[in-house]
Amino acid sequence: MNTLITERKSDLASNASAEPAKTRFRISERAAIITAFSVFAILLGLSVFGSIAVKSANDRQAAASFESRKLEVTKSLNERLATYTQVLRGGLGLFAASTAVDRGEWKAYVEALELNKRYPGIQGVGYAELIQPADMPAYVDSVRADGFPDFTVRPEGARELYSSITFLEPFDARNRQAFGYDMYSQVTRRTAMDRARDTGDVAISGKVTLVQEITTDVQAGFLIYLPFYGEGLSPTSISDRQALIKGFVYSPFRMGDLMSGVLGESLRDVDLRIYDGAVVGPDALMYALTPGKVAVDASYSTKIPFEFGGHSWTLHVSSQPNFAVEHSIADPAVVLIACLIISVLVFGILMAFAMTRRRAEKIAK
């Protein structure tokens, strides 16, 4: 009897010690599963946050790159026009150093510049002389005596004051068409010439079609003028400048050729359009980097007022469709997918640990 009682007590003690152990196994398994799901949720949140952070960084990078493109366009254009102005000042220097510049001297000066090599985009360098009506016959005779027997000043007609393109180099097929043209007869050119005369400084004309344009590859153009008052003269008042003006050293520009030299291949991720004046429209369009309709849904777009030589342009810069991709740090979708894969792998490992504990419990039983 005592033996039975002792065995019964031993069984009860054994069962009592087994119950807490079983409970501990279950608690440990539940904690492992909860930990796995908790870590998975945290990793999912970090994955989403990481992709959003990458997208935000991409946006900042693209915006900074677009701002850099804007500065690059305006700086390059301003520097190129300033360089061409120095070429014209060199022409004024030639007149200042000579009592009478002849056609040979002007040709030698322009050839020494090596325009095609050093100054891409410039159509030529010329000198336009102002002529009173009474002096016109003598002027025409002098040019004809230089070897141009059929020379005339164009367009014909009576005017209070004439101008004539006397020198223009290189004297190629395009520039020959401008030889003898009276730029002062056309209002857009005359406005710039009067501004150069009155200020004594460089002046840019509005949008024109150059006389040099032939039947193919017609481009919008403009001209830059510097006034010449006479050998060694630098009048300081407007009235003196108007009285002493003799002519203009000038350069014609075809807009497409100019911008090809200014931009080269460096701005293919943006579209650039240049409009004459402050009004943006088809009639004012002078240049388009990518022909066709401007994209209205560009991610980045801005209008930049640009002024040089007393005349204003409007530069419209917009991003190409692939701009943001080309200037991104990483692809947010790729980052998200990679993080999700890592999250699933970590979750799988933690759940494998939890299942291992369950199998260990079964083995222990």
Phi, psi and chi 1 to 4 in degrees:
 res  aa     phi    psi   chi1   chi2   chi3   chi4
   1 MET       -  -46.7 -176.0   66.3  177.3      -
   2 ASN   -62.3  -34.7  -69.2  -26.5      -      -
   3 THR   -65.0  -42.7  -58.8      -      -      -
   4 LEU   -63.2  -41.6  -69.7  174.2      -      -
   5 ILE   -63.4  -40.6  -67.0  172.5      -      -
   6 THR   -64.9  -43.0  -59.6      -      -      -
   7 GLU   -63.8  -38.9  -70.8  177.7   -5.2      -
   8 ARG   -63.6  -42.2 -179.1   61.1  177.2  169.2
   9 LYS   -64.2  -37.3  -72.2 -179.3  178.2 -178.9
  10 SER   -66.4  -40.2  176.4      -      -      -
  11 ASP   -65.3  -41.6  -70.0  -18.3      -      -
  12 LEU   -63.2  -40.2  -70.0  173.7      -      -
  13 ALA   -66.1  -39.3      -      -      -      -
  14 SER   -65.5  -43.7  175.9      -      -      -
  15 ASN   -64.8  -37.5  -69.8  -23.0      -      -
  16 ALA   -65.6  -36.0      -      -      -      -
  17 SER   -77.0  -26.1   61.9      -      -      -
  18 ALA   -74.8  -35.0      -      -      -      -
  19 GLU   -60.9  -48.6  -74.7  -60.9  -33.5      -
  20 PRO   -60.6  -36.7  -24.4   35.5      -      -
  21 ALA   -65.1  -41.2      -      -      -      -
  22 LYS   -63.9  -40.7 -175.7  177.3 -179.2 -180.0
  23 THR   -63.4  -41.0  -58.7      -      -      -
  24 ARG   -63.4  -39.1  -75.0 -165.0  -60.4  -88.1
  25 PHE   -59.9  -45.2  -90.0  118.6      -      -
  26 ARG   -65.8  -42.2  -70.5  175.4  178.8  174.8
  27 ILE   -63.0  -42.6  -67.6  173.7      -      -
  28 SER   -63.9  -41.1  177.1      -      -      -
  29 GLU   -65.1  -44.8  177.7 -173.0  -17.3      -
  30 ARG   -62.3  -41.2 -171.2 -179.7  -57.4  114.8
  31 ALA   -64.0  -38.3      -      -      -      -
  32 ALA   -65.5  -41.0      -      -      -      -
  33 ILE   -67.7  -43.9  -66.3  174.2      -      -
  34 ILE   -61.1  -40.4  -68.8  173.1      -      -
  35 THR   -62.0  -42.3  -61.2      -      -      -
  36 ALA   -61.3  -47.7      -      -      -      -
  37 PHE   -67.0  -36.3  -83.5   99.4      -      -
  38 SER   -64.2  -46.3  -61.6      -      -      -
  39 VAL   -62.6  -39.3  170.1      -      -      -
  40 PHE   -62.9  -41.2 -177.4   60.7      -      -
  41 ALA   -64.8  -41.5      -      -      -      -
  42 ILE   -63.6  -43.4  -67.8  171.7      -      -
  43 LEU   -65.1  -36.9  -69.1  176.2      -      -
  44 LEU   -61.7  -44.1  -75.1  179.0      -      -
  45 GLY   -62.2  -42.3      -      -      -      -
  46 LEU   -65.1  -34.3  -68.9  175.4      -      -
  47 SER   -64.0  -47.1  -60.6      -      -      -
  48 VAL   -63.7  -44.9  174.1      -      -      -
  49 PHE   -61.6  -40.3  175.9   78.9      -      -
  50 GLY   -63.5  -42.8      -      -      -      -
  51 SER   -66.4  -38.2   64.5      -      -      -
  52 ILE   -65.3  -41.3  -66.4  173.4      -      -
  53 ALA   -63.5  -40.6      -      -      -      -
  54 VAL   -64.9  -42.2  169.5      -      -      -
  55 LYS   -61.8  -42.3 -176.5 -179.3 -176.7  -55.5
  56 SER   -63.0  -41.3  178.6      -      -      -
  57 ALA   -65.3  -38.2      -      -      -      -
  58 ASN   -62.5  -42.2  -73.8  -14.9      -      -
  59 ASP   -62.0  -42.9  -68.7  -18.7      -      -
  60 ARG   -65.1  -40.8  -69.7 -166.1  -61.4  -88.5
  61 GLN   -65.0  -43.8  177.2   66.3   27.3      -
  62 ALA   -65.4  -40.9      -      -      -      -
  63 ALA   -63.4  -41.3      -      -      -      -
  64 ALA   -66.2  -39.2      -      -      -      -
  65 SER   -66.5  -38.6  -62.2      -      -      -
  66 PHE   -67.0  -40.2 -174.8   71.9      -      -
  67 GLU   -61.1  -39.9 -174.3   67.8   22.7      -
  68 SER   -63.6  -38.8  175.6      -      -      -
  69 ARG   -63.3  -42.1  -73.6  -71.7 -176.0  -94.7
  70 LYS   -58.1  -48.8  -72.3  165.6   45.9 -177.3
  71 LEU   -64.1  -37.7  -64.3  175.2      -      -
  72 GLU   -63.5  -41.5 -174.2  177.4  -11.1      -
  73 VAL   -64.0  -52.8  168.2      -      -      -
  74 THR   -65.6  -39.6   54.2      -      -      -
  75 LYS   -66.1  -45.3 -179.5 -178.8  178.0 -177.4
  76 SER   -63.1  -43.3  -62.6      -      -      -
  77 LEU   -66.4  -44.0 -175.7   55.1      -      -
  78 ASN   -63.7  -43.4 -169.1   75.7      -      -
  79 GLU   -65.3  -39.0  -71.8  179.3  -12.1      -
  80 ARG   -67.9  -42.2 -174.7   57.0   61.4   90.1
  81 LEU   -66.3  -37.3  -68.0  177.1      -      -
  82 ALA   -64.6  -38.1      -      -      -      -
  83 THR   -64.2  -43.4  -61.1      -      -      -
  84 TYR   -65.8  -31.8  -69.1  156.7      -      -
  85 THR   -63.1  -37.0  -60.7      -      -      -
  86 GLN   -64.7  -32.8  -68.3  -56.8  114.4      -
  87 VAL   -61.8  -43.3  171.3      -      -      -
  88 LEU   -66.3  -37.2  -60.1 -174.2      -      -
  89 ARG   -64.7  -31.7  -66.0 -167.6 -172.6  -79.8
  90 GLY   -64.1  -36.2      -      -      -      -
  91 GLY   -65.2  -39.2      -      -      -      -
  92 LEU   -62.7  -38.0  -74.9 -179.5      -      -
  93 GLY   -62.0  -35.5      -      -      -      -
  94 LEU   -64.1  -42.8  178.8   61.4      -      -
  95 PHE   -65.4  -37.4  -84.7   98.2      -      -
  96 ALA   -67.7  -28.4      -      -      -      -
  97 ALA   -91.0   -4.6      -      -      -      -
  98 SER  -131.6  140.2  176.0      -      -      -
  99 THR   -71.8  -28.6   55.1      -      -      -
 100 ALA  -154.7  101.5      -      -      -      -
 101 VAL   -72.3  126.9  176.7      -      -      -
 102 ASP  -103.5  176.5   60.4   31.0      -      -
 103 ARG   -63.4  -35.4 -160.2  170.0  -58.1  -81.7
 104 GLY   -67.8  -41.2      -      -      -      -
 105 GLU   -63.9  -42.1  -71.6  177.4  -51.3      -
 106 TRP   -64.6  -41.4 -168.9  -99.9      -      -
 107 LYS   -63.5  -42.5  180.0  178.4 -178.5  179.8
 108 ALA   -63.4  -39.7      -      -      -      -
 109 TYR   -62.5  -48.3  165.8   69.0      -      -
 110 VAL   -68.8  -39.0  176.1      -      -      -
 111 GLU   -62.7  -34.7  -73.7 -178.8  -13.0      -
 112 ALA   -67.2  -23.3      -      -      -      -
 113 LEU   -71.2  -24.8  -66.6  173.6      -      -
 114 GLU    52.2   62.5  -62.1 -178.6  -58.5      -
 115 LEU   -56.0  -48.0  -65.4 -179.0      -      -
 116 ASN   -62.3  -32.4  -68.8  -25.7      -      -
 117 LYS   -85.6  -45.1  178.1 -179.6  178.6 -179.3
 118 ARG   -99.5  -22.9  -59.2  180.0 -176.3  -84.8
 119 TYR  -133.0   65.1  -54.5   97.4      -      -
 120 PRO   -62.3  138.5   22.9  -33.6      -      -
 121 GLY   105.0  -17.6      -      -      -      -
 122 ILE   -84.7  131.7 -168.2  169.5      -      -
 123 GLN   -79.8  -29.1  178.5   63.7   30.5      -
 124 GLY   170.3  175.4      -      -      -      -
 125 VAL  -127.8  126.9 -178.1      -      -      -
 126 GLY  -138.4  175.7      -      -      -      -
 127 TYR  -132.5  125.7  174.7   68.0      -      -
 128 ALA  -110.4  125.3      -      -      -      -
 129 GLU   -98.5  138.1 -172.4  170.4  -14.8      -
 130 LEU   -86.7  137.6  -72.2  177.0      -      -
 131 ILE  -133.7  126.5  -50.6  162.1      -      -
 132 GLN   -74.2  150.2  -64.1  -67.5  -24.7      -
 133 PRO   -54.0  -38.6  -27.2   34.7      -      -
 134 ALA   -67.2  -24.5      -      -      -      -
 135 ASP   -92.1   -3.5  -60.5  -32.5      -      -
 136 MET   -61.7  -45.9 -179.0   60.3   73.9      -
 137 PRO   -59.2  -42.9  -25.9   36.1      -      -
 138 ALA   -65.7  -37.0      -      -      -      -
 139 TYR   -64.7  -47.7  169.8   78.2      -      -
 140 VAL   -61.5  -42.1  172.6      -      -      -
 141 ASP   -62.3  -39.3  -71.1  -17.9      -      -
 142 SER   -66.3  -38.9   67.4      -      -      -
 143 VAL   -70.0  -40.3  176.5      -      -      -
 144 ARG   -62.9  -34.6  -71.7  177.9  176.6  178.2
 145 ALA   -67.8  -18.9      -      -      -      -
 146 ASP   -78.7   -0.8  -86.3  -12.4      -      -
 147 GLY   112.8   18.5      -      -      -      -
 148 PHE  -125.8   75.5  -56.6   95.6      -      -
 149 PRO   -62.1  -23.1   22.5  -32.9      -      -
 150 ASP   -99.2   11.5  -62.1  -33.5      -      -
 151 PHE   -64.5  136.1  175.1   82.1      -      -
 152 THR  -143.6  159.0   58.3      -      -      -
 153 VAL   -89.9  129.3  175.1      -      -      -
 154 ARG  -120.0  149.6  -45.4 -178.6  -41.2  -84.4
 155 PRO   -75.0  159.3   28.6  -34.7      -      -
 156 GLU   -74.2  165.6  -63.1 -179.2   -8.3      -
 157 GLY   126.6  156.0      -      -      -      -
 158 ALA   -81.5  130.7      -      -      -      -
 159 ARG  -141.5  160.3  -66.8 -176.6  -74.4  -83.2
 160 GLU   -71.6  -28.9  -65.9 -177.9   -2.4      -
 161 LEU  -150.5  139.3 -178.1   64.8      -      -
 162 TYR  -115.4  158.5  -62.4   86.7      -      -
 163 SER  -131.7  159.4   76.6      -      -      -
 164 SER  -149.4  135.0  173.5      -      -      -
 165 ILE   -74.4  106.0  -62.0  174.4      -      -
 166 THR   -88.8  -47.3  -55.1      -      -      -
 167 PHE  -118.6  140.8  -54.6  143.4      -      -
 168 LEU  -159.5  111.2 -176.2   55.5      -      -
 169 GLU  -122.9  147.9  -64.7  -69.1  -18.7      -
 170 PRO   -69.9  144.0   25.7  -34.1      -      -
 171 PHE   -87.3   63.0 -156.1   52.4      -      -
 172 ASP   -91.3 -171.8   54.1   19.3      -      -
 173 ALA   -61.1  -41.3      -      -      -      -
 174 ARG   -66.1  -48.9  -74.0 -172.4 -177.4  -86.5
 175 ASN   -69.8  -25.1  -75.2  -22.7      -      -
 176 ARG   -62.8  -30.6  -74.7 -167.5 -171.2   97.4
 177 GLN   -66.2  -24.3  -66.7 -168.8  156.5      -
 178 ALA   -90.4  -13.3      -      -      -      -
 179 PHE   -58.8  121.2 -175.2   41.3      -      -
 180 GLY    87.6    1.0      -      -      -      -
 181 TYR   -74.1  137.1  176.6   66.7      -      -
 182 ASP   -90.7   93.2  179.9    2.7      -      -
 183 MET   -65.9  -25.4  -69.0 -174.0  -71.8      -
 184 TYR   -71.3  -11.3 -151.9   67.1      -      -
 185 SER   -81.5  -11.5   66.7      -      -      -
 186 GLN  -109.7  130.7 -163.1  -88.1  -33.1      -
 187 VAL   -63.8  -39.7   60.6      -      -      -
 188 THR   -65.6  -44.3  -56.7      -      -      -
 189 ARG   -67.4  -43.5  -66.3  171.0  171.4   85.2
 190 ARG   -61.0  -38.3 -177.7  170.2   66.3 -112.1
 191 THR   -59.1  -44.5  -60.7      -      -      -
 192 ALA   -69.2  -38.7      -      -      -      -
 193 MET   -64.5  -41.2  -65.6  165.2   81.7      -
 194 ASP   -65.6  -37.2  -73.3  -14.2      -      -
 195 ARG   -66.7  -41.8 -173.2  169.0   64.9 -108.4
 196 ALA   -62.8  -43.9      -      -      -      -
 197 ARG   -59.6  -46.2  175.7 -160.3   63.9 -164.5
 198 ASP   -76.2  -30.0  -67.4  -13.3      -      -
 199 THR   -91.9  -21.5   61.9      -      -      -
 200 GLY    72.4   18.3      -      -      -      -
 201 ASP  -135.4  178.9 -157.6   -5.9      -      -
 202 VAL   -63.9  143.3   60.5      -      -      -
 203 ALA  -139.5  138.4      -      -      -      -
 204 ILE  -107.3  139.6  -74.8 -176.4      -      -
 205 SER   -83.1  168.8   77.3      -      -      -
 206 GLY   -76.8 -173.5      -      -      -      -
 207 LYS   -65.7  130.4  176.5 -176.4  177.0 -178.5
 208 VAL  -139.6  165.7  -61.7      -      -      -
 209 THR  -101.2  115.3  -61.0      -      -      -
 210 LEU   -64.4  149.3  -63.0  176.3      -      -
 211 VAL   -63.0  -24.3 -176.8      -      -      -
 212 GLN   -69.8  -14.4  -74.3   92.0  -29.2      -
 213 GLU   -66.6  132.7  -69.6  -62.3  -14.7      -
 214 ILE  -110.4 -160.0   51.8 -179.3      -      -
 215 THR   -77.0  -14.8   55.5      -      -      -
 216 THR  -120.1  151.8   59.2      -      -      -
 217 ASP    53.8   50.0 -170.8   26.7      -      -
 218 VAL   -73.4  129.1  176.2      -      -      -
 219 GLN  -126.0  154.9  -58.4  176.8   13.4      -
 220 ALA   -66.5  151.0      -      -      -      -
 221 GLY  -140.4  173.7      -      -      -      -
 222 PHE  -156.3  172.5   69.2   97.1      -      -
 223 LEU  -134.3  149.9  -55.1  104.8      -      -
 224 ILE  -116.0  131.7  -59.7 -179.3      -      -
 225 TYR  -121.1  143.9  -62.2   96.3      -      -
 226 LEU  -129.2  132.1  -90.5  176.3      -      -
 227 PRO   -80.5  147.9   29.6  -34.2      -      -
 228 PHE  -122.3  120.8  172.9   62.6      -      -
 229 TYR  -100.6   -9.4  -59.2  102.7      -      -
 230 GLY   130.8  160.2      -      -      -      -
 231 GLU   -57.7  119.3 -178.0 -176.4   -8.3      -
 232 GLY    73.8   10.0      -      -      -      -
 233 LEU  -100.9  135.8  -62.8  179.0      -      -
 234 SER  -139.3   73.9  -61.3      -      -      -
 235 PRO   -62.7  147.2   22.1  -32.3      -      -
 236 THR  -105.6  -17.6   57.0      -      -      -
 237 SER  -105.9  154.5   67.8      -      -      -
 238 ILE   -63.1  -40.4  -67.5  178.8      -      -
 239 SER   -63.7  -40.9   58.9      -      -      -
 240 ASP   -66.4  -39.8  -72.8  -15.5      -      -
 241 ARG   -63.6  -41.9  -71.1  167.4 -178.5  159.5
 242 GLN   -66.1  -32.7  -68.5  175.1  -12.4      -
 243 ALA   -78.1  -32.7      -      -      -      -
 244 LEU   -98.0  -10.6  -64.8  172.0      -      -
 245 ILE   -54.7  132.2 -172.8   69.0      -      -
 246 LYS  -110.7  -34.1  -65.2  -69.1 -171.9  -70.1
 247 GLY   175.5 -165.5      -      -      -      -
 248 PHE  -140.4  131.2  -59.6   88.0      -      -
 249 VAL   -83.1  132.8  175.9      -      -      -
 250 TYR  -149.4  166.6   85.4  102.2      -      -
 251 SER  -138.9  134.0  -79.8      -      -      -
 252 PRO   -91.9  147.0   29.9  -28.5      -      -
 253 PHE  -131.9  133.3  -67.1   87.9      -      -
 254 ARG   -93.2  124.2  -55.7  174.9   77.2 -131.9
 255 MET   -62.2  -41.6 -158.4   67.9 -173.7      -
 256 GLY   -63.6  -42.9      -      -      -      -
 257 ASP   -65.0  -40.5  -66.3  -13.7      -      -
 258 LEU   -61.2  -49.4  169.6   67.3      -      -
 259 MET   -71.1  -27.6  -64.1  -50.0  -61.7      -
 260 SER   -63.3  -37.9  -65.5      -      -      -
 261 GLY   -73.0  -33.2      -      -      -      -
 262 VAL   -74.1  -45.9  171.3      -      -      -
 263 LEU   -94.2  -34.5  -57.1  178.0      -      -
 264 GLY    60.9 -133.1      -      -      -      -
 265 GLU  -109.0   17.8  -60.1  -67.2  -32.3      -
 266 SER   -85.9  -11.6   61.9      -      -      -
 267 LEU  -125.8   43.8  -65.4  178.6      -      -
 268 ARG   -80.4   -4.7  -65.0  -53.6  176.1 -174.5
 269 ASP   -95.6    2.6   52.6    0.3      -      -
 270 VAL  -132.9  162.9  -62.5      -      -      -
 271 ASP  -108.0  133.3  178.4   47.9      -      -
 272 LEU  -120.8  130.1  170.4   64.7      -      -
 273 ARG  -130.1  137.1  -68.4  168.9 -176.0  -99.9
 274 ILE  -118.6  126.6  -59.6  177.8      -      -
 275 TYR  -115.6  144.3  -62.0   88.1      -      -
 276 ASP   -79.0  121.0 -172.2   34.5      -      -
 277 GLY    84.2 -163.4      -      -      -      -
 278 ALA   -92.7  -14.5      -      -      -      -
 279 VAL   -90.0  125.3  178.1      -      -      -
 280 VAL   -94.5  117.7  172.7      -      -      -
 281 GLY  -171.4  168.5      -      -      -      -
 282 PRO   -58.5  -38.9  -21.4   31.6      -      -
 283 ASP   -68.7  -27.3  -67.9  -20.3      -      -
 284 ALA   -91.9   -6.3      -      -      -      -
 285 LEU   -65.9  125.2 -178.6   63.6      -      -
 286 MET  -107.1  -28.9  -62.4 -177.4   69.7      -
 287 TYR  -156.7  141.0  171.7   76.3      -      -
 288 ALA  -136.3  121.1      -      -      -      -
 289 LEU   -63.7  -42.3  178.9   58.6      -      -
 290 THR  -117.1  106.3   54.9      -      -      -
 291 PRO   -59.1  154.5  -22.0   33.4      -      -
 292 GLY   111.2 -174.9      -      -      -      -
 293 LYS   -71.7  135.1 -173.2  177.3  179.6 -179.8
 294 VAL   -68.5  140.2   63.0      -      -      -
 295 ALA   -70.0  125.7      -      -      -      -
 296 VAL   -90.0  -11.4  -64.2      -      -      -
 297 ASP  -108.0   25.0   57.0  -12.7      -      -
 298 ALA   -63.0  140.3      -      -      -      -
 299 SER   -63.5  -34.8  -59.4      -      -      -
 300 TYR  -130.9  131.9  -58.5   91.7      -      -
 301 SER  -155.6  141.2  179.2      -      -      -
 302 THR  -156.2  154.9 -172.9      -      -      -
 303 LYS  -112.9  130.2  -65.8  176.0 -177.0  176.6
 304 ILE  -120.3  118.0  -51.7  168.7      -      -
 305 PRO   -71.4  133.9   23.4  -30.3      -      -
 306 PHE  -131.2  129.9  179.5   86.8      -      -
 307 GLU  -129.7  137.1 -175.3  170.4  -20.4      -
 308 PHE  -156.8  137.1 -167.6   93.5      -      -
 309 GLY    61.3   32.9      -      -      -      -
 310 GLY    75.9    9.8      -      -      -      -
 311 HIS  -129.4  147.5 -170.8   74.2      -      -
 312 SER  -112.9  144.5   62.8      -      -      -
 313 TRP  -122.3  164.1  -67.9  -20.6      -      -
 314 THR  -118.7  121.4  -62.2      -      -      -
 315 LEU   -98.6  122.2  -82.0   54.9      -      -
 316 HIS  -107.6  113.1 -175.7  -90.8      -      -
 317 VAL  -112.8  128.2 -175.1      -      -      -
 318 SER  -138.5  152.5   58.2      -      -      -
 319 SER   -81.0  148.2   59.5      -      -      -
 320 GLN   -77.5  161.9  -64.3  -77.1   18.9      -
 321 PRO   -55.8  -31.4  -27.1   35.7      -      -
 322 ASN   -94.8   10.8   59.9  -18.1      -      -
 323 PHE   -61.4  -49.8 -176.5   87.0      -      -
 324 ALA   -62.8  -38.0      -      -      -      -
 325 VAL   -65.8  -43.6  174.8      -      -      -
 326 GLU   -66.3  -25.4  -68.5 -177.8   -1.6      -
 327 HIS  -111.0   22.1  -64.7  -85.9      -      -
 328 SER   -90.1  154.7   62.6      -      -      -
 329 ILE   -79.5  -44.8  -61.7  172.7      -      -
 330 ALA  -157.9  164.4      -      -      -      -
 331 ASP   -85.6  118.0 -171.7  -18.4      -      -
 332 PRO   -58.0  -36.2  -23.7   33.6      -      -
 333 ALA   -64.7  -41.1      -      -      -      -
 334 VAL   -65.7  -41.9  172.8      -      -      -
 335 VAL   -61.2  -44.5  172.0      -      -      -
 336 LEU   -62.9  -46.4  178.7   60.6      -      -
 337 ILE   -62.6  -43.0  -67.5  172.4      -      -
 338 ALA   -62.1  -43.6      -      -      -      -
 339 CYS   -65.6  -37.3  -69.2      -      -      -
 340 LEU   -65.6  -40.1  -71.5  176.2      -      -
 341 ILE   -62.1  -43.9  -68.0  173.2      -      -
 342 ILE   -63.1  -41.0  -66.7  172.7      -      -
 343 SER   -62.0  -44.1  -59.7      -      -      -
 344 VAL   -64.4  -40.5  171.3      -      -      -
 345 LEU   -63.3  -45.2  -70.4  175.5      -      -
 346 VAL   -63.2  -42.2  172.3      -      -      -
 347 PHE   -60.9  -42.9  176.0   71.4      -      -
 348 GLY   -62.6  -39.8      -      -      -      -
 349 ILE   -63.9  -45.2  -67.9  171.6      -      -
 350 LEU   -64.7  -39.9  -66.5  176.8      -      -
 351 MET   -67.7  -32.9  -73.0  -59.7  -65.7      -
 352 ALA   -63.7  -40.1      -      -      -      -
 353 PHE   -61.1  -42.7  -75.0  154.3      -      -
 354 ALA   -62.7  -43.4      -      -      -      -
 355 MET   -66.7  -32.3  -66.6  -57.6   99.8      -
 356 THR   -63.0  -39.8  -60.6      -      -      -
 357 ARG   -64.4  -38.5  -60.0 -176.0   72.7   89.9
 358 ARG   -64.6  -42.9  174.7  176.5  -68.3 -178.9
 359 ARG   -65.2  -36.2  -75.0 -166.6  -64.1  -88.3
 360 ALA   -64.7  -35.5      -      -      -      -
 361 GLU   -65.3  -42.9  179.1 -176.2   -6.2      -
 362 LYS   -63.9  -40.9  -69.3 -178.9  178.1  179.1
 363 ILE   -63.1  -40.4  -67.9  172.3      -      -
 364 ALA   -63.1  -36.8      -      -      -      -
 365 LYS   -65.6      -  -72.1 -179.6 -179.5 -178.9
